[in-house]
Every structure is written in structure tokens, then in C-alpha cells.
């Protein structure tokens, strides 16, 4: 009964945190720079600098960190350039609507469908990762031993990350988001598949069934890497190891 009471207390606490996070998210529809670390705006006009840091982004506009050429930017005067990330470049036209010493708020001028879809994708992946909740190691069935760390982060829409870090190496991890599944670790091949609910079962993961695949779409691998990079409470060293394993995935498995 004591064990049941502890689990019940954890579940209620997580529900309260989720409720608060959902309310906060409704109040802040833009993604903050802490998550979008690898997005920047490159102006066409070289006098404005080589690139500007993106502080936040939404489907209607972005916030930029003022460059050294801050005085050259005027509210109401359009800025042409490209919005760029790790493997994507999209031509955009920005209209500065707010300017201060710390922030330049810009609206997109006639945003393309490609831009809107790309930003929507970032919202989906970013928000799912940011909503993951870390479970206290004391409540996991697999307990950590000296020199070992066991962590589990979980969220909605089949999103979770579980890993075992032992003797300064990532012994095992599995990652899932929106029904996509990745697993790997030290001396283990990185594998990819889909969470399924039919009879074509290759293996079981707790109550979920996984169909392992022999080929991974490149854009899906980029989403997986971006998802891991956006988990706020993940140890930076562990994040780097998981990303390194994911990047080792070839197109054909």
C-alpha cells in the first residue's frame, strides 16, 4: 500500500505539472531561443551583418537579437534574407514592427506555405520535447547502482526518452516521439522503427509493439535529433552522446 500511495502521489504531481505547462504554453505561443539554438536569420544586406540570432519564432513572425548595426534597422522598412537551420534555408521578408536595444520584433511579409509548414513542424517537435517530464529515479523499477544513472522522461503523443548511463558510457537508450522509435547504445547498433498495434510484431517494448525498419527517411532523423536537443532537463553530456549515436544512422539500416 505504501508503494501504491507513492506512485499515486507521483502521478498526481505530474498531472499538476502538465496542467500548468499546458496553461503556460497557451499564454506563450512562441518558441524561445533556449529551444531554437540552431536557427538564425541571414540578411541579404551585408551592412546588417552576416547573421542575426533568432530569439523566438511563431507562424506570423520572429524576434531577433539586435545586431551591431542596430541603428540601420527601422520599423516599417522591410528586410529581405533567409531563415536558416541545420539543413534548411527559406527565403523570407521581414517587417520590423517593434524595436528596442534588446529585441527586434518582425512580422513575416506574405509567408510562403513552405515557411508555415516548416515552423509548424518545429512547434510540434519543440513543444513535445519541452513538455517531457522527468521521473524521479527512485520511482523507476530499474534502480541505479553505483556508477550508473537511469533516467526516464515521458510526455504525451507517445513521446519518451529512457536511458542507462554506466561507467562513463551510454549503455542503452530508447527514444520515441509521435509513434517513431529509436534505440541504441554502447556497442549496440542504432535501430529505427514505428510503434504499432497490429499483428506484425518484431518485438515488445513494455506494452508497445515495435516494427523495426530497414530504411529511415532523412527528415525523420533530423526531427529525432532536434527532439533530443530540445529536451530542457536532459544532461548536456547525455544529449551529446544520444545525438552522436543518432547521427551514426545510415539511410539504409
C-alpha positions in Angstrom: 0.0 0.0 0.0 2.9 2.4 0.7 4.3 1.7 -2.8 0.8 2.4 -4.3 0.5 5.6 -2.3 3.9 6.9 -3.5 3.1 6.1 -7.2 -0.3 7.8 -6.8 1.4 10.9 -5.4 3.9 11.0 -8.3 1.1 10.7 -10.9 -0.9 13.5 -9.3 2.2 15.7 -9.1 2.9 15.0 -12.8 -0.7 15.8 -13.8 -0.5 19.2 -12.0 2.8 20.0 -13.7 1.4 19.0 -17.1 -1.7 21.2 -16.5 0.5 24.2 -15.6 2.7 23.6 -18.6 -0.3 23.5 -20.9 -1.6 26.7 -19.5 1.8 28.4 -19.8 2.1 27.2 -23.4 -1.3 28.7 -24.3 0.0 32.0 -22.9 3.3 31.8 -24.8 2.7 30.7 -28.4 6.2 31.4 -29.5 9.2 29.1 -29.1 12.0 30.6 -27.1 15.7 30.7 -28.1 16.6 28.1 -25.4 15.0 25.5 -27.6 15.8 27.0 -31.1 19.5 27.1 -30.6 20.4 26.4 -34.2 18.1 28.8 -36.1 19.2 32.2 -37.4 18.3 34.9 -39.9 20.8 35.8 -42.6 20.0 39.3 -44.1 20.6 39.9 -47.8 22.0 43.4 -47.0 25.6 42.8 -45.8 25.6 46.1 -43.9 23.3 44.4 -41.4 25.8 41.7 -40.6 26.3 38.1 -41.6 23.5 36.6 -39.4 21.2 37.5 -36.6 20.2 35.3 -33.6 16.6 34.3 -33.6 15.1 34.8 -30.1 11.7 33.4 -30.8 9.5 32.3 -33.7 5.8 31.8 -34.5 3.8 31.3 -37.6 3.4 35.0 -38.0 6.8 36.4 -37.2 10.1 36.2 -35.3 12.1 38.1 -32.7 15.7 38.9 -33.4 18.6 39.9 -31.2 19.7 43.4 -32.4 23.0 43.2 -34.3 25.8 45.7 -34.0 24.2 47.5 -37.0 21.1 48.0 -34.8 20.8 51.7 -35.9 20.4 50.8 -39.6 17.1 48.8 -38.9 14.0 51.0 -39.0 10.5 50.0 -38.0 8.3 49.7 -41.1 11.2 49.1 -43.5 11.3 45.5 -44.9 14.4 43.3 -44.5 15.0 40.5 -47.1 17.0 37.4 -46.2 16.9 33.7 -45.4 15.8 31.9 -42.3 18.2 29.0 -41.7 18.6 26.0 -39.6 20.8 22.9 -39.6 19.7 21.7 -43.1 17.1 24.2 -44.2 17.1 27.6 -45.9 13.9 29.5 -46.6 13.7 33.0 -48.3 11.7 35.4 -46.1 10.8 39.1 -46.0 10.6 40.6 -42.5 8.8 43.8 -41.5 10.2 45.2 -38.2 7.2 46.3 -36.0 8.9 46.7 -32.7 12.5 47.8 -31.9 14.4 48.1 -28.7 18.0 47.7 -27.5 17.4 44.1 -26.7 14.8 42.9 -29.2 13.5 43.4 -32.7 10.0 42.0 -33.4 9.3 41.3 -37.0 6.3 40.1 -38.9 6.6 37.8 -41.9 5.6 39.5 -45.2 3.4 37.1 -47.2 4.9 33.9 -45.6 5.1 31.0 -48.0 3.4 27.7 -47.4 6.9 26.1 -47.1 7.7 28.5 -44.3 4.4 27.9 -42.5 4.8 24.2 -42.7 8.4 24.3 -41.5 7.5 26.4 -38.5 4.6 24.2 -37.7 6.9 21.2 -37.7 9.2 23.0 -35.2 6.3 23.8 -33.0 5.2 20.1 -33.0 8.7 18.7 -32.2 9.8 21.5 -29.9 6.7 21.6 -27.8 6.5 17.8 -27.4 10.1 17.7 -26.2 9.7 20.7 -23.9 6.7 19.0 -22.3 8.6 15.8 -21.3 8.5 15.2 -17.6 11.5 13.6 -15.8 10.6 10.8 -13.5 12.5 10.6 -10.2 15.0 7.7 -10.4 13.6 6.5 -7.0 10.3 5.6 -8.7 11.8 3.5 -11.5 11.7 -0.3 -11.4 15.3 -0.4 -12.6 17.3 1.2 -9.8 20.6 3.0 -10.4 23.7 1.3 -9.0 27.0 3.0 -8.1 28.5 4.5 -11.2 25.2 4.2 -13.1 22.4 6.6 -14.0 18.9 5.5 -15.1 16.5 8.2 -16.3 13.1 8.3 -17.9 11.4 11.3 -19.5 7.8 10.9 -20.7 5.1 13.0 -22.2 2.0 12.9 -24.5 1.7 11.6 -28.0 3.9 8.5 -27.4 6.9 10.8 -26.6 9.5 9.5 -24.2 13.2 9.0 -23.6 14.8 6.3 -21.5 18.5 5.8 -20.9 21.0 3.9 -18.8 24.4 5.6 -18.5 27.0 3.3 -17.0 30.8 3.6 -16.4 31.0 6.9 -18.4 29.2 5.4 -21.4 25.7 5.5 -22.7 24.9 1.8 -22.2 21.4 1.9 -23.7 18.7 4.4 -24.8 15.4 4.3 -26.5 13.5 7.3 -27.8 10.0 7.7 -29.2 8.0 10.6 -30.5 4.8 10.7 -32.5 4.9 6.9 -33.0 8.6 6.9 -34.2 11.1 4.8 -32.3 14.9 4.8 -32.0 17.2 2.7 -29.8 20.9 2.2 -29.4 23.8 2.4 -27.0 27.4 1.5 -26.4 28.4 -1.5 -28.7 24.8 -1.6 -29.9 23.5 -0.8 -33.4 21.2 2.2 -33.6 17.8 0.9 -34.8 14.7 2.7 -36.0 11.0 1.6 -36.2 7.4 2.5 -35.6 5.1 1.9 -32.6 2.3 -0.3 -33.9 -0.8 -2.0 -32.8 -1.2 -4.8 -35.3 -0.1 -8.5 -35.6 3.2 -7.8 -37.5 5.2 -7.8 -34.3 9.0 -7.9 -34.3 9.5 -7.2 -30.6 7.8 -5.9 -27.5 8.7 -2.8 -25.5 6.6 -2.8 -22.4 3.0 -2.6 -23.6 4.0 -1.2 -27.0 4.8 -3.1 -30.2 7.6 -2.0 -32.5 8.0 -2.7 -36.1 11.7 -2.3 -36.9 12.5 -0.8 -40.3 15.5 -1.2 -42.7 15.3 2.4 -44.0 14.9 5.8 -42.3 13.7 9.0 -44.0 16.4 11.7 -43.7 13.9 14.3 -42.5 12.8 12.0 -39.7 16.3 11.5 -38.5 16.7 15.3 -38.3 13.4 15.5 -36.3 14.8 12.9 -33.9 18.0 14.9 -33.4 16.0 18.1 -33.0 13.7 16.5 -30.5 16.6 15.3 -28.3 18.2 18.8 -28.5 15.0 20.4 -27.2 14.6 18.3 -24.0 15.3 21.0 -21.5 16.1 18.9 -18.4 18.4 16.5 -20.3 22.1 16.5 -19.2 24.1 18.2 -21.9 26.7 15.3 -22.0 23.9 12.7 -22.3 22.3 14.8 -25.0 25.5 14.9 -27.0 26.0 11.1 -26.7 22.5 10.4 -27.9 22.8 12.8 -30.8 26.1 11.2 -31.8 24.5 7.8 -31.9 21.6 9.1 -34.0 23.9 10.7 -36.4 25.6 7.3 -37.0 22.4 6.0 -38.6 22.8 5.5 -42.3 19.9 5.9 -44.8 19.8 2.1 -45.1 19.8 0.0 -41.9 
